Amino acid sequence: MVETKGLLNQIKHHDRLPITVNQNCAVPLPETVWPKLLQPHRLAYYYFVFVDQGLETFQVDGQQVTIADSQIIFGTPNQIFAHPSPNKDTQQYKIGFDGHTLTLLPQAYPFLLNPLNTSTITFEPEARARVKAVLSMLFQLLHSPGKPKKVDIILAHLNALLTEFNSAYFEHHHQPAPTNPKFSKYVAFTLAVETNLTEQHDVHTIAKQLAMTPNNLYGVVKEFSGLSPKEWIINRLIQEAQRKLHYSSSSVKELAYELGFNDPAYFSRLFKKRTGKNVSDFLADQHSLSSK
């Protein structure tokens, strides 16, 4: 498994802001970087690919995902991401930035929590045109000759871009805006789980943090995910276990304790139930794939 910590600093396109924007791969990557992106690697930054025309296939957390015209695929820190067979004929934009850059923006973007559990966004024609225009402007700002462009101008465009992404993420799946009170509670639940993923698995405690009863929390999470809060948490923990196994060879006991389980045998049963494989078989499959 390739580690990409520090990689963004090797490919960034601004002297003060860790951000990269590329159009149709017009700006070559360093020779040491390109091979890393072709194989599964753990993301250390936020990454987006917008396909204007064409078709591209990626791997996200072990799943194959294909996007076409008017779609974006996105990855967030710690996800396992790969772009094994780039299509040189695709018209596309790629953009990446780190968590520090995100903190400089004026608002939150709930889609980055991925509450709908999808790594793609589809744009309607008008939104597609706006997204393409902002990406083009960002590319020009970062790559036009002369002194580096002002950080506040770049951040203003990045804010507009992420606002478009956030809106399309929810609209395409016919979900209410994050300002909807019930959906806001669901987003808050996903954030609470993410913040204390390896420490707190208790639904009653999370409900109390959100000023909700367990029954109300159950209703909200079930409505928007189709799962109970406990099932949602377990699925997220098993996903995290699979990510960790991509870049480590932890034993069942070590992995269970890392993820906050007191009973390794219980964790092992959950892992096999959710993935169809025990931990050792999953590891063997990963080693087999990486050796090809």
Secondary structure, DSSP 8 states (H G I E B T S, - for coil): -EE-TTHHHHH-SSSSS-EEEEETT-S---TTTHHHHHS-EE-SSEEEEEEEESEEEEEETTEEEEEETTEEEEE-TT-EEE--S--TT-EEEEEEE-HHHHHTSSS--GGGG-TT--SEEE--HHHHHHHHHHHHHHHHHHHSSSS---HHHHHHHHHHHHHHHHHHHHHHTT---TTSHHHHHHHHHHHHHHHTTTT---HHHHHHHTT--HHHHHHHHHHHHSS-HHHHHHHHHHHHHHHHHHH----HHHHHHHTT-S-HHHHHHHHHHHHSS-HHHHHHHHHHHHT-
